[in-house]
Amino acid sequence: MILTIPNLISFLRMLLVPLFVWLAVVRDDYAAAALLLGLIGGTDWIDGYLARRLRQVSEIGKVLDPLADRLAVAAAVVVGWVTGVLPWPVAALLVGREAVVTLGALVLAARGRRIAVRRMGKVATFGLYFAIPSFYMYAGTGVAFWNWVAWLLLVPSLILYYIVAGRYLGDMWRAIRPVSSPAEADSGDPG
């Protein structure tokens, strides 16, 4: 199943990413960019919910949803780094984490494997979807409230994001490492 409502929503979320970049880079309208990024992030749960509710879960949907998340977060971080909206240490931590997890996912994909999205990862991404737009809103409005919100959401979300990255790396290692003996394969030890 490729042409499903959830897949269409994921695809539309991806199509909104270039509009976000245009608003932030070309128009310097950080407040509008923040609102659009909030919309992209705020609708993240809809495609998964509808896929389960409508029984339209598909393999392509399992790729499109996290891809839409990664594209939106990556664009927001890179644009924020370049424009100075995000503090560079925050941007560097987010880019570094994404690079490592993406590289691992690509290695697994080359081997025909995929790691399932973790609920904790969705929670961390959800927090970042509101922390990062808050930095943009602060840059666009100058209202200190948004700076406070950004930091209050960012710190726990970033910590959780790294915890999940460690778990993903463990999942990836277990998925690619060879089993050394039949006894180890039967032990049920996840590594």
C-alpha positions in Angstrom: 0.0 0.0 0.0 1.6 3.2 -1.2 -1.3 5.6 -1.8 -2.8 5.8 1.7 -4.0 8.8 3.7 -1.2 8.4 6.3 1.5 8.3 3.6 0.0 11.4 2.0 0.1 13.2 5.3 3.8 12.2 5.8 4.6 13.3 2.2 2.8 16.7 2.8 4.8 17.2 6.0 8.0 16.7 3.9 6.8 19.2 1.3 6.3 21.9 4.0 10.0 21.7 4.9 11.2 23.8 1.9 8.5 26.4 2.7 10.0 26.6 6.2 13.5 27.1 4.8 12.2 29.8 2.5 10.4 31.6 5.3 13.5 31.6 7.6 16.3 32.1 5.0 14.7 34.2 2.3 12.1 36.2 4.1 13.8 36.3 7.6 10.3 35.7 9.0 11.4 33.6 12.0 8.0 33.8 13.7 6.2 32.4 10.6 8.9 29.8 10.2 8.4 28.8 13.9 4.6 28.4 13.4 5.1 26.3 10.3 7.7 24.1 12.1 5.3 23.8 15.0 2.6 22.6 12.5 4.9 20.1 11.0 5.8 18.7 14.4 2.4 19.0 15.9 0.9 16.9 13.1 3.6 14.2 13.5 1.3 11.8 15.4 -1.5 12.1 12.9 0.0 9.9 10.2 0.8 7.1 12.6 -2.6 7.3 14.4 -4.5 7.2 11.1 -2.3 4.3 9.8 -3.3 2.2 12.8 -6.9 3.4 12.9 -7.6 3.0 9.2 -5.5 -0.2 9.0 -3.2 1.4 6.5 0.1 0.6 8.1 2.6 0.1 5.2 6.3 -0.5 4.9 6.7 2.8 3.0 4.8 4.6 5.8 7.3 3.2 8.3 10.0 4.9 6.3 8.1 8.1 5.3 7.1 9.1 8.9 10.5 9.1 10.5 12.0 10.6 7.3 9.6 13.5 7.5 10.7 14.0 11.1 14.4 13.8 10.3 14.0 16.3 7.4 12.1 18.8 9.4 14.5 18.6 12.4 17.6 18.7 10.2 16.3 21.7 8.2 15.4 23.5 11.4 18.8 22.8 13.0 20.9 23.6 10.0 18.9 26.8 9.1 19.0 27.8 12.8 22.8 27.2 12.9 23.4 29.2 9.8 21.1 32.1 10.7 22.2 32.2 14.4 18.7 31.4 15.7 20.0 28.3 17.5 23.1 28.5 19.7 25.9 26.7 17.9 26.6 24.2 20.7 22.9 23.1 20.5 23.0 22.9 16.8 26.3 20.9 16.9 24.9 18.4 19.4 21.8 17.9 17.3 23.7 17.6 14.0 26.2 15.2 15.5 23.5 12.9 16.9 21.6 12.9 13.6 24.7 12.2 11.6 25.6 9.1 13.7 22.1 7.7 13.8 21.5 8.3 10.1 24.8 6.7 9.2 23.8 3.6 11.2 20.4 3.5 9.6 22.0 3.7 6.1 24.4 0.8 7.0 21.4 -1.3 8.1 19.4 -0.3 5.0 22.3 -1.5 2.8 21.9 -4.8 4.5 18.2 -4.9 4.0 17.4 -4.2 7.7 15.6 -1.5 9.6 15.4 -0.5 13.3 11.9 0.2 14.6 11.2 3.7 15.9 11.2 3.8 19.7 8.4 5.5 21.7 11.0 7.4 23.7 12.5 8.7 20.4 9.1 10.0 19.5 8.8 11.8 22.8 12.3 13.3 22.4 11.4 14.4 18.8 8.1 15.9 20.0 9.9 17.9 22.6 12.4 19.2 20.1 9.6 20.0 17.7 8.5 22.6 20.3 11.9 23.6 21.7 13.4 24.5 18.3 10.4 26.6 17.0 10.5 28.4 20.4 14.1 29.6 19.5 12.7 30.7 16.2 9.8 32.5 17.8 12.2 34.2 20.2 14.4 35.4 17.3 11.3 36.6 15.4 9.5 38.4 18.3 12.2 39.1 20.9 9.8 38.1 23.6 11.8 36.5 26.4 9.1 34.0 27.2 10.0 32.0 24.1 13.6 31.8 25.1 12.6 30.3 28.5 10.3 27.9 26.8 13.0 26.9 24.3 15.5 26.1 27.0 13.0 24.4 29.3 12.0 22.0 26.5 15.4 21.6 24.9 17.4 20.3 27.8 15.3 17.3 28.7 14.5 16.6 25.1 18.1 16.7 24.1 19.1 14.4 27.0 16.4 11.9 26.0 17.4 12.2 22.3 20.9 11.1 23.2 19.7 8.2 25.4 17.6 7.0 22.5 20.5 7.4 20.1 22.5 5.1 22.4 19.7 2.5 22.4 19.4 2.8 18.6 23.2 2.2 18.2 22.8 -0.9 20.5 19.9 -2.1 18.3 22.0 -1.5 15.2 25.0 -3.4 16.6 22.9 -6.4 17.6 21.3 -6.4 14.1 24.6 -6.5 12.2 27.0 -8.4 14.5 27.4 -12.1 13.6 26.3 -14.7 16.1 29.5 -16.5 17.2 28.0 -19.8 18.3 24.8 -21.7 18.2 24.6 -21.6 22.0 24.8 -17.8 21.9 22.1 -17.7 19.3 19.8 -19.8 21.5 20.6 -18.0 24.7 18.1 -15.2 24.1 20.8 -12.8 25.2 20.1 -9.5 23.4 23.8 -8.5 23.6 
